[in-house]
């Protein structure tokens, strides 16, 4: 069974050890998570930031994934991986959703740290719109890759449309460590 972790952009928990994660499976996250978690696989959707990372040879310390259009007219530097797809500008946490698509194609089990699928308390209509876009894209990935088992860690509850699916569940980090460690 192939297992990987996705670490959400704003996940922070001093009790979670990056080495423990790597002992169970590969780690994935956005460029924003690399410094804190030393993720094996880093996704960058922002073309300006991707150019900066490549100029610093960031791909030498991790598997770097950038959007195809970033390098459409130039030679892709060695060690840089590409992905394709479009997202609206008002989409939040785009790298988290991209990671879901990349991982689902190569893993049986995806463990998700720090993902927030809640909407309570959001009063601003634009913020609610962005949050709902994110949750819809998250749900679409889970539904599209029905052979992949998704586990959202330390999350209270799933959106109603996901509760009906057999390939997604919530669990605790501690329980996952007991089962897989």
N, C-alpha and C positions, 0 to 999 in steps of 0.2 A: 504494500500500500504506500503510495507516494503522498507525503504530507508537506504543506507549506503554510506559512503564517503571512497575513497581511497586517501591517501596523498602520492604523489610521493617522492622518496628519497631525492631530493634536493629542495623541495618546501619550500619557505620562503616568508612570506607576513605578516608584522606586523598588517595589517588591518583585518586579519582573526582571529577570536576568537575561540579557541578550544571549549569553552563552547557552543557557538552558533552552532557549528557543531554537538556536542553531543545532543543538543536539537532537532535536525532534524532527526538524525539517528546515528547508530554506526559508529565508525571510525576504519580504517584499515591502516596499513603501515608496513614498514620494521622495523627492530630493530633500524635502523638509524634515524627513525622519532619519536620514542617514547619520547625522552627527550624534544623535542620542542613542540610536539602536544599531548602528553599523550594519545596516541591512545588506544582504548579498545582492539584491536586485533593486535598482533604483529607477523610478519612472519620473520623467520630466515632460510635461505637456507644453509648458511655456517656452517659446522658441528663443527668446532673449536669454533666459536662464540656461537653456540647453547649450547655446553657443558658449556661454561663460564656462559651464562645466567642462565642455569638450576642450576649450582652450587651456584649462587647468589640468587636462588629461585625467579627469575624474574616472573615466572608463578603465583606468589601470587598477583602481582599488575596488571596483564593483562591476556588476553587469548593468550597464547604463542603457535605458530604453528612452528614445526620443521620438517625437512625432515625425512621420515620413516627410511631411511638407517642410520641415525645418531644413532638411538636406536634399530636397528635390533637385536643386540645380547644381549641387556641388558633390564632390566625392565624399562618401561617408567615411569618417575616420575609423581605423581598425578598432575593433572592440566595442563599437557602438551598435546597439540593436535598434530596430525601428518598429513602430506600430502605426496603424492607420485608424481613421475614424474621426467623426466630427462631433463637437459639443458646442452648445450655445455659450456665449460669453458669460451669461448670468448663471452658469452652472458651478456649484461649489464642490470642492474635493474631487475634481475630475480624475486625478491620479489614482485614487482609491478604486474608482469604477473601472479604470483601465486595467489595474492590477487584477481585478476579479476576472476580466475576460482573458488576460494572458495566463493566469494560473489555472483556470478551469480546463483549459485545453491540455494540461499536462499533470494534473493532480487528481487524486481520488478524494482527498480530504483537505479543505481549506479552513484554517482557524483564523478568526478575525478579531484582532485586539483593538479596542477603542472605537469601534463603529457606533455611531449614534443614529438611530432610526426614529427618533421621537420628534414630535412637532409641538408639544404643549408649551404654552407661554410665548409663542412667536406672534406678536401683534402686528408687526410691519408686514404689509401685503407682499412687498417685493421679496423680503426675507423668507416668507412662507412659500412663495412661488419657487425660489431657489431650492429650498429644502424639499419641497414636493417633487421637483425635477430630479434631485439626487435620489430620493427614495424610489421613484419610478424607475430610474436607471439601475439602481441596486436590484430591485425586484425583477426587472427584465433579465439581468445577468443570471440570477438564481434560476429563473424559469427556463432560460435558454440552455443552460448546462445542467440538465436534470440528473445526469449520471454522477455529478460531483456532489459530495456531501459538504454542506456549509455549516459552520458552527460559529455563531456570534457569541463572543465571550463577555461575561459579566454585563449583560444587557437584560433589562427587566422583561421586555415584551416585544414581540414582533408585530409589524403592521398586519391587519386582518387578512389581506390577500396572501401573505406569506405563511400564515398559520396553517393554511390548508395543504401546504406542500410537504412532501415526505423527505425532501433533500435539504431542509434547513431546520436548525434548532438553536436554542440558546443553552449555554452551559457556563460553568464557572471555570476560571483559569486553573484553580487548584484541582478541580475534578479532572480536567484534561491532562494535567501533569501526572496525576495518579494513573490514569488510563494509558497514557502514551510514554511516560517517562521511564 
